[in-house]
């Protein structure tokens, strides 16, 4: 065997890598594991959602590698670490559109994005960038959000420094900083078209609101999952308040996801007496 040829063939290259998990996928699989008909329907639904999400990549130049396995999927785009700010922005925008397409099909996404050495072919998916993205998904993302690992966040901070007024930077729109300090993809922002009209964003938010409210109701008896959709509801309302303040009926009412505790037996009195 020519070991030099093998080493050349399997060369690691810089990539932007997304590793993501579909929220609730495993539970849905377990619920229909003995029902072949339902399993077939879920497979068709999942396949159609992935096809819809990947279709948005056709508008971008360059190749995106994709692999799906179980409740997880991976996207990767080859890059050069010294490439321009716009190159990273294009890839992140593509990932945001994929996330939005999946969410609007009812599949909420948790994931991590990294930049680093990576290799992919028909058999192998390999490299430190994949591990970094996976660890971010597993230990940092927590909620249905796609977070930036330090390798990407540091690049973003450099790019913000290119602007005299960082408020005007495009990153100050397609990325957000969460309350725990993590940067994450503002996927609803990708619904705002290049003409900066609100029609597409309002349409997306209408569908998004319905999807979030449906999942909140469906998971009311599962605290761990319900809390994740409550996070999405807060994100949704932040987006509406920031980019669509004049729109009516697009906010998710706080009583749906942030209600206070209540008495077991309501009463006009202020509080029950202590025995």
DODOKOL-691678 format. One record per residue (C-alpha): residue number from 1; residue in one letter; x, y, z. Coordinates in nm, 2 decimals, always signed. Last residue first. Layout:
REM residues N
> nr rest c1 c2 c3
> NUM A X Y Z $
...
REM end
This chain:
REM residues 275
> nr rest c1 c2 c3
> 275 X -5.31 +2.54 +6.00 $
> 274 X -5.18 +2.82 +5.78 $
> 273 X -5.46 +3.03 +5.65 $
> 272 X -5.51 +3.03 +5.27 $
> 271 X -5.40 +3.34 +5.07 $
> 270 X -5.54 +3.66 +4.94 $
> 269 X -5.90 +3.55 +4.97 $
> 268 X -6.10 +3.54 +4.64 $
> 267 X -6.03 +3.17 +4.63 $
> 266 X -5.86 +2.92 +4.39 $
> 265 X -5.83 +2.56 +4.51 $
> 264 X -5.49 +2.41 +4.41 $
> 263 X -5.35 +2.76 +4.44 $
> 262 X -5.15 +2.89 +4.15 $
> 261 X -4.79 +2.91 +4.04 $
> 260 X -4.70 +3.20 +3.81 $
> 259 X -4.74 +3.17 +3.43 $
> 258 X -4.43 +3.20 +3.21 $
> 257 X -4.51 +2.99 +2.91 $
> 256 X -4.87 +3.04 +2.81 $
> 255 X -4.95 +3.33 +3.05 $
> 254 X -4.66 +3.51 +2.88 $
> 253 X -4.87 +3.55 +2.56 $
> 252 X -4.68 +3.43 +2.25 $
> 251 X -4.64 +3.74 +2.04 $
> 250 X -4.76 +3.75 +1.68 $
> 249 X -5.11 +3.89 +1.73 $
> 248 X -5.04 +4.24 +1.60 $
> 247 X -4.73 +4.35 +1.41 $
> 246 X -4.59 +4.70 +1.49 $
> 245 X -4.29 +4.58 +1.70 $
> 244 X -4.18 +4.34 +1.42 $
> 243 X -3.80 +4.33 +1.45 $
> 242 X -3.73 +4.38 +1.83 $
> 241 X -4.06 +4.29 +1.99 $
> 240 X -4.12 +4.00 +1.75 $
> 239 X -3.76 +3.86 +1.80 $
> 238 X -3.79 +3.89 +2.18 $
> 237 X -4.13 +3.72 +2.17 $
> 236 X -3.99 +3.42 +1.98 $
> 235 X -3.69 +3.39 +2.21 $
> 234 X -3.92 +3.38 +2.51 $
> 233 X -4.13 +3.12 +2.34 $
> 232 X -3.82 +2.91 +2.25 $
> 231 X -3.72 +2.91 +2.61 $
> 230 X -4.07 +2.79 +2.71 $
> 229 X -4.01 +2.52 +2.45 $
> 228 X -3.71 +2.40 +2.65 $
> 227 X -3.89 +2.42 +2.98 $
> 226 X -4.17 +2.19 +2.84 $
> 225 X -3.91 +1.93 +2.76 $
> 224 X -3.77 +1.90 +3.11 $
> 223 X -4.11 +1.94 +3.27 $
> 222 X -4.29 +1.66 +3.08 $
> 221 X -4.66 +1.70 +3.16 $
> 220 X -4.70 +2.03 +2.97 $
> 219 X -4.53 +1.87 +2.67 $
> 218 X -4.81 +1.87 +2.42 $
> 217 X -4.93 +2.22 +2.53 $
> 216 X -4.58 +2.38 +2.50 $
> 215 X -4.53 +2.19 +2.17 $
> 214 X -4.85 +2.33 +2.02 $
> 213 X -4.77 +2.68 +2.14 $
> 212 X -4.43 +2.66 +1.98 $
> 211 X -4.56 +2.54 +1.65 $
> 210 X -4.84 +2.81 +1.63 $
> 209 X -4.59 +3.08 +1.72 $
> 208 X -4.35 +2.96 +1.45 $
> 207 X -4.62 +2.96 +1.18 $
> 206 X -4.72 +3.32 +1.26 $
> 205 X -4.35 +3.41 +1.30 $
> 204 X -4.27 +3.28 +0.95 $
> 203 X -4.56 +3.47 +0.79 $
> 202 X -4.46 +3.79 +0.98 $
> 201 X -4.10 +3.75 +0.87 $
> 200 X -4.20 +3.70 +0.51 $
> 199 X -4.42 +4.01 +0.51 $
> 198 X -4.17 +4.23 +0.71 $
> 197 X -3.99 +4.40 +0.43 $
> 196 X -3.61 +4.45 +0.46 $
> 195 X -3.56 +4.42 +0.08 $
> 194 X -3.31 +4.14 +0.15 $
> 193 X -3.58 +3.93 +0.32 $
> 192 X -3.63 +3.89 +0.69 $
> 191 X -3.70 +3.52 +0.73 $
> 190 X -3.33 +3.47 +0.82 $
> 189 X -3.38 +3.67 +1.14 $
> 188 X -3.60 +3.38 +1.27 $
> 187 X -3.28 +3.18 +1.30 $
> 186 X -3.11 +3.40 +1.55 $
> 185 X -2.81 +3.17 +1.58 $
> 184 X -2.65 +3.16 +1.92 $
> 183 X -2.38 +3.33 +2.13 $
> 182 X -2.36 +3.20 +2.48 $
> 181 X -2.35 +3.46 +2.77 $
> 180 X -2.59 +3.28 +3.00 $
> 179 X -2.87 +3.53 +2.92 $
> 178 X -2.83 +3.46 +2.55 $
> 177 X -2.62 +3.66 +2.31 $
> 176 X -2.78 +3.69 +1.96 $
> 175 X -2.65 +3.63 +1.61 $
> 174 X -2.82 +3.71 +1.27 $
> 173 X -2.87 +4.06 +1.39 $
> 172 X -2.57 +4.22 +1.54 $
> 171 X -2.35 +4.00 +1.31 $
> 170 X -2.46 +4.23 +1.03 $
> 169 X -2.26 +4.51 +1.20 $
> 168 X -2.45 +4.83 +1.25 $
> 167 X -2.43 +4.81 +1.63 $
> 166 X -2.06 +4.76 +1.59 $
> 165 X -2.02 +5.13 +1.50 $
> 164 X -1.67 +5.18 +1.36 $
> 163 X -1.70 +4.83 +1.22 $
> 162 X -1.40 +4.59 +1.17 $
> 161 X -1.40 +4.51 +1.54 $
> 160 X -1.72 +4.31 +1.50 $
> 159 X -1.52 +4.08 +1.28 $
> 158 X -1.27 +4.00 +1.56 $
> 157 X -1.55 +3.92 +1.80 $
> 156 X -1.71 +3.69 +1.54 $
> 155 X -1.38 +3.50 +1.50 $
> 154 X -1.37 +3.45 +1.88 $
> 153 X -1.72 +3.32 +1.88 $
> 152 X -1.63 +3.06 +1.61 $
> 151 X -1.35 +2.88 +1.79 $
> 150 X -1.52 +2.95 +2.13 $
> 149 X -1.82 +2.73 +2.02 $
> 148 X -2.12 +2.91 +1.87 $
> 147 X -2.46 +2.79 +1.99 $
> 146 X -2.75 +2.65 +1.79 $
> 145 X -3.06 +2.68 +2.00 $
> 144 X -3.34 +2.45 +2.12 $
> 143 X -3.21 +2.47 +2.48 $
> 142 X -2.91 +2.29 +2.64 $
> 141 X -2.66 +2.43 +2.39 $
> 140 X -2.37 +2.38 +2.63 $
> 139 X -2.32 +2.01 +2.71 $
> 138 X -2.43 +1.79 +2.43 $
> 137 X -2.45 +2.04 +2.14 $
> 136 X -2.12 +2.21 +2.25 $
> 135 X -1.96 +1.87 +2.28 $
> 134 X -2.07 +1.77 +1.93 $
> 133 X -1.93 +2.10 +1.78 $
> 132 X -1.60 +2.05 +1.95 $
> 131 X -1.58 +1.68 +1.84 $
> 130 X -1.67 +1.76 +1.48 $
> 129 X -1.40 +2.04 +1.47 $
> 128 X -1.14 +1.79 +1.61 $
> 127 X -1.19 +1.56 +1.31 $
> 126 X -1.37 +1.28 +1.15 $
> 125 X -1.68 +1.18 +0.94 $
> 124 X -1.58 +0.87 +0.75 $
> 123 X -1.74 +0.64 +0.49 $
> 122 X -1.86 +0.84 +0.19 $
> 121 X -1.61 +1.11 +0.27 $
> 120 X -1.56 +1.37 +0.55 $
> 119 X -1.25 +1.53 +0.72 $
> 118 X -1.23 +1.81 +0.97 $
> 117 X -0.98 +2.06 +1.11 $
> 116 X -1.14 +2.36 +1.27 $
> 115 X -1.43 +2.60 +1.30 $
> 114 X -1.72 +2.51 +1.54 $
> 113 X -2.10 +2.52 +1.55 $
> 112 X -2.31 +2.36 +1.82 $
> 111 X -2.66 +2.22 +1.82 $
> 110 X -3.02 +2.21 +1.94 $
> 109 X -3.30 +2.20 +1.68 $
> 108 X -3.68 +2.21 +1.69 $
> 107 X -3.85 +1.98 +1.43 $
> 106 X -4.21 +2.10 +1.36 $
> 105 X -4.17 +2.16 +0.98 $
> 104 X -4.13 +2.53 +1.06 $
> 103 X -3.84 +2.43 +1.29 $
> 102 X -3.67 +2.24 +1.02 $
> 101 X -3.68 +2.52 +0.77 $
> 100 X -3.57 +2.77 +1.03 $
> 99 X -3.27 +2.55 +1.12 $
> 98 X -3.16 +2.51 +0.76 $
> 97 X -3.20 +2.89 +0.71 $
> 96 X -2.98 +2.95 +1.01 $
> 95 X -2.71 +2.71 +0.88 $
> 94 X -2.70 +2.89 +0.55 $
> 93 X -2.66 +3.23 +0.74 $
> 92 X -2.38 +3.08 +0.94 $
> 91 X -2.21 +2.97 +0.61 $
> 90 X -2.26 +3.31 +0.45 $
> 89 X -2.13 +3.49 +0.76 $
> 88 X -1.81 +3.28 +0.77 $
> 87 X -1.73 +3.38 +0.41 $
> 86 X -1.83 +3.74 +0.46 $
> 85 X -1.57 +3.79 +0.74 $
> 84 X -1.30 +3.70 +0.50 $
> 83 X -1.10 +3.38 +0.49 $
> 82 X -0.80 +3.33 +0.72 $
> 81 X -0.94 +3.00 +0.86 $
> 80 X -1.00 +2.88 +0.51 $
> 79 X -1.33 +2.71 +0.45 $
> 78 X -1.49 +2.37 +0.38 $
> 77 X -1.86 +2.36 +0.47 $
> 76 X -2.00 +2.10 +0.72 $
> 75 X -2.35 +1.99 +0.82 $
> 74 X -2.41 +1.71 +1.07 $
> 73 X -2.74 +1.55 +1.18 $
> 72 X -2.87 +1.39 +1.50 $
> 71 X -3.18 +1.20 +1.60 $
> 70 X -3.06 +0.87 +1.45 $
> 69 X -2.80 +0.95 +1.19 $
> 68 X -2.80 +1.23 +0.93 $
> 67 X -2.49 +1.33 +0.73 $
> 66 X -2.44 +1.64 +0.52 $
> 65 X -2.14 +1.79 +0.34 $
> 64 X -2.20 +2.14 +0.21 $
> 63 X -2.05 +2.24 -0.13 $
> 62 X -1.98 +2.59 -0.24 $
> 61 X -2.21 +2.87 -0.35 $
> 60 X -2.54 +2.91 -0.17 $
> 59 X -2.89 +2.90 -0.32 $
> 58 X -2.89 +2.52 -0.32 $
> 57 X -2.85 +2.52 +0.06 $
> 56 X -3.22 +2.60 +0.10 $
> 55 X -3.30 +2.25 -0.03 $
> 54 X -3.13 +2.10 +0.27 $
> 53 X -3.41 +2.20 +0.50 $
> 52 X -3.69 +2.08 +0.28 $
> 51 X -3.51 +1.75 +0.22 $
> 50 X -3.46 +1.71 +0.60 $
> 49 X -3.82 +1.79 +0.67 $
> 48 X -3.94 +1.54 +0.40 $
> 47 X -3.72 +1.27 +0.54 $
> 46 X -3.85 +1.32 +0.89 $
> 45 X -4.21 +1.31 +0.78 $
> 44 X -4.15 +1.00 +0.56 $
> 43 X -3.97 +0.83 +0.85 $
> 42 X -4.25 +0.93 +1.09 $
> 41 X -4.51 +0.78 +0.86 $
> 40 X -4.31 +0.45 +0.83 $
> 39 X -4.28 +0.43 +1.21 $
> 38 X -4.66 +0.48 +1.24 $
> 37 X -4.72 +0.19 +1.00 $
> 36 X -4.46 -0.03 +1.18 $
> 35 X -4.61 +0.02 +1.52 $
> 34 X -4.39 -0.15 +1.78 $
> 33 X -4.13 +0.13 +1.81 $
> 32 X -4.40 +0.40 +1.79 $
> 31 X -4.35 +0.58 +2.12 $
> 30 X -3.98 +0.51 +2.12 $
> 29 X -3.93 +0.69 +1.80 $
> 28 X -4.13 +0.99 +1.92 $
> 27 X -3.92 +1.00 +2.24 $
> 26 X -3.60 +0.99 +2.03 $
> 25 X -3.71 +1.28 +1.81 $
> 24 X -3.81 +1.51 +2.09 $
> 23 X -3.56 +1.78 +2.00 $
> 22 X -3.36 +1.72 +1.68 $
> 21 X -2.99 +1.71 +1.76 $
> 20 X -2.72 +1.92 +1.59 $
> 19 X -2.36 +1.91 +1.49 $
> 18 X -2.25 +2.21 +1.27 $
> 17 X -1.90 +2.23 +1.12 $
> 16 X -1.72 +2.52 +0.96 $
> 15 X -1.43 +2.35 +0.79 $
> 14 X -1.04 +2.36 +0.78 $
> 13 X -0.89 +2.06 +0.61 $
> 12 X -0.79 +1.71 +0.73 $
> 11 X -0.61 +1.50 +0.47 $
> 10 X -0.73 +1.15 +0.40 $
> 9 X -0.63 +1.12 +0.04 $
> 8 X -0.28 +1.26 +0.10 $
> 7 X -0.21 +1.02 +0.38 $
> 6 X -0.33 +0.73 +0.17 $
> 5 X -0.11 +0.84 -0.12 $
> 4 X +0.19 +0.86 +0.11 $
> 3 X +0.11 +0.52 +0.26 $
> 2 X +0.12 +0.35 -0.08 $
> 1 X +0.00 +0.00 +0.00 $
REM end
